[in-house]
Amino acid sequence: MSHGSVNTRRAYSLIELLLALSSSAILVAAMGSTIVLAARAVPPGDSASAGIAEANAALQRISDDASVGLALMTGSNMIAFGVPDYTGDGSPDIAVYQIQDGQLTRGDTMNDSDATVLADNVLSLTGTPGTGSQPYYRTLTIVLEVESVGPIRTTVELMPRPSR
C-alpha cells in the first residue's frame, strides 16, 4: 500500500513575518519624515520671500513699460507712462501704476476699475526721474516699498526723446 506523496508546504515563521513588518515600518517612517522635511522647506505663501518675489515681478512689469514709455508722469504713490498702442486702436496708451488700498495696481487710466493687482501690502511707490526734462527723462529710479520686505529699487533707461 502506498501512501502517496506528502505535500510539504513551508510557511513563514513568526520571526520572519515580524522582521518583514518591522523593516516595512522603518521604510514607511523614513519616507514620511522625508515628506515632512520637504514640506517645511517650502515657504508659505505669506512669507517674506513670496513678498520679495511678488515685488520683483511688479518692478519688472513697471520697468518693461518704462523702457518703452513715450512720456513719464510721477506723483504721490503713482507713476504713469505714455506707452505704444497696446489696445490696437491706433493711438498710444497710458499705463498707470498706483497704490489703492495697499495694493499696487496697473490700469489704463487713473482710478481704472478694471486695474490689475500686481502686489499686495505695498506701502509706497516712488519714481525719481534722472537727467532730462519733463516729460522726457532719460532714466527713472523706481522704489517699491512692501510691508515686511522693505524697499526694493531699480533704475530703468527710458526711451530717447522723440525728434521734432
C-alpha positions, 0 to 999 in steps of 0.5 A, spaced: 500 500 500 502 506 498 501 512 501 502 517 496 506 523 496 506 528 502 505 535 500 510 539 504 508 546 504 513 551 508 510 557 511 513 563 514 515 563 521 513 568 526 520 571 526 520 572 519 513 575 518 515 580 524 522 582 521 518 583 514 513 588 518 518 591 522 523 593 516 516 595 512 515 600 518 522 603 518 521 604 510 514 607 511 517 612 517 523 614 513 519 616 507 514 620 511 519 624 515 522 625 508 515 628 506 515 632 512 522 635 511 520 637 504 514 640 506 517 645 511 522 647 506 517 650 502 515 657 504 508 659 505 505 663 501 505 669 506 512 669 507 517 674 506 520 671 500 513 670 496 513 678 498 520 679 495 518 675 489 511 678 488 515 685 488 520 683 483 515 681 478 511 688 479 518 692 478 519 688 472 512 689 469 513 697 471 520 697 468 518 693 461 513 699 460 518 704 462 523 702 457 518 703 452 514 709 455 513 715 450 512 720 456 513 719 464 508 722 469 510 721 477 506 723 483 504 721 490 504 713 490 503 713 482 507 713 476 504 713 469 507 712 462 505 714 455 506 707 452 505 704 444 498 702 442 497 696 446 489 696 445 490 696 437 486 702 436 491 706 433 493 711 438 498 710 444 496 708 451 497 710 458 499 705 463 498 707 470 501 704 476 498 706 483 497 704 490 489 703 492 488 700 498 495 697 499 495 694 493 499 696 487 495 696 481 496 697 473 490 700 469 489 704 463 487 710 466 487 713 473 482 710 478 481 704 472 476 699 475 478 694 471 486 695 474 490 689 475 493 687 482 500 686 481 502 686 489 499 686 495 501 690 502 505 695 498 506 701 502 509 706 497 511 707 490 516 712 488 519 714 481 525 719 481 526 721 474 534 722 472 537 727 467 532 730 462 526 734 462 519 733 463 516 729 460 522 726 457 527 723 462 532 719 460 532 714 466 527 713 472 529 710 479 523 706 481 522 704 489 517 699 491 516 699 498 512 692 501 510 691 508 515 686 511 520 686 505 522 693 505 524 697 499 526 694 493 529 699 487 531 699 480 533 704 475 530 703 468 533 707 461 527 710 458 526 711 451 530 717 447 526 723 446 522 723 440 525 728 434 521 734 432 
